[in-house]
Amino acid sequence: MNIFRTFGGETTASTLVGSDATLGQMNFAFIDMGQGDCTIISCPDNTVYIVDCGTTAWSDEKHFTKAKEIVRAWAGDQSVYLIVTHPDQDHYNQFLALLVKSEPKVLVSAIYFSRAKSETSPLGRYKVSGFNINMESFGYPKISEVTLNNTTHSRKSWTKLLDYYTVSIDEDFPETGLVLRSGKTPKNKDWSLTIIAGNVKTTASSTSATANNVVSLCTVAKLDSDKLFLTGDSTEETLTYLYAKQKAHFNNCAIFQIPHHGSESSPPSTAFKDWVNPESLYLSVGLLNDSYNLPKASILNVWLTCSRLRKKDEWTYDEWVPNVAGYDNIDDLNNVIFNVWIAKGYKVLENKSKTLFWLSNPKDAEKGKSGTGFYGLTRDFYFLYRKTVSKDLYLTATNGSWYDQDFFDPEDLLKNK
């Protein structure tokens, strides 16, 4: 489910908004990409930035159709700016579909990215869906690799020369961050959009997935005292750098994006969590994601202890737990599926590879019914729970109530699995 928020409205709190951007406000659209990520930002001067746009598994593509409408409504006839946090395809492989494969086409002024492959092939790590070779489709924007870590604060930029990007220019910027845009609202409130981390170094192997994630560009949007903090797939090492060097940017955030879709590779220290201390938590994640089993309960449980989280009516989310006691082998799993769920008459769905099984109605997992507590399970012993909380926790996959069929249509999901 797409989520809309705004800074600078009639109240100081960030509130739900419609799809129209308002001059003088900072508007955000968090797009449900399934297992992926996409955030659209309209700055107070109505300049549009798109932070990531990719997926490896759709939940429902109708939300992406809405994203196309939002970009064109917010940008009008102006070009947009892209922030591509890192070279994982679920963060960039849909930019072409979003901007140039539907009419009217949307051109791009500049692209900010991490982890360039080489001087002559800067976007060589971004090959999926032909992103790296389609700069002409975007209008040949300026492309800039942003490095902001313990030793370097500079960007390497390429502009089109003859047929392609062949010569770069290095530019230093303050170690406090690369300010992409800033100004004052009509009400004389300061606002800014700033990259505060990029190409953070890692001790992990250069061939590991961590090498892609740790370099994630991290961005803070501010309007007056309100802050949105976007983290991409930041790892524990990225968060360590941020707290050591950039903490002035993100104390007491209004909205914080939990890194890496709630992966255990990105646990916050207590000091980091208490410093960010957000009013609202946001997480982009796919529904019934058995490829990565995200988000992890252990990570959500940490973030839900933040003291400033706004209270609200009961809200629903999903979480994965590995290795639940009493379900230790395949026979135990089969017993749940066939002798508990199916035997009691509950509708059970499965993916095509028969590695994930789940109850069509998650409420059937409650005690007094099937009694399992979890409503889904995988053959490699991960268990899916549907939980409720009276705090501001927004998941694109599971926004709403237990009965919100907008986000949980078993038959549609079965087609996509």
Order of alpha helices (4+ residues) and beta strands (2+ residues): beta-beta-beta-beta-alpha-beta-alpha-beta-alpha-beta-beta-beta-beta-beta-alpha-beta-beta-alpha-beta-alpha-beta-alpha-beta-alpha-beta-beta-beta-beta-beta-alpha
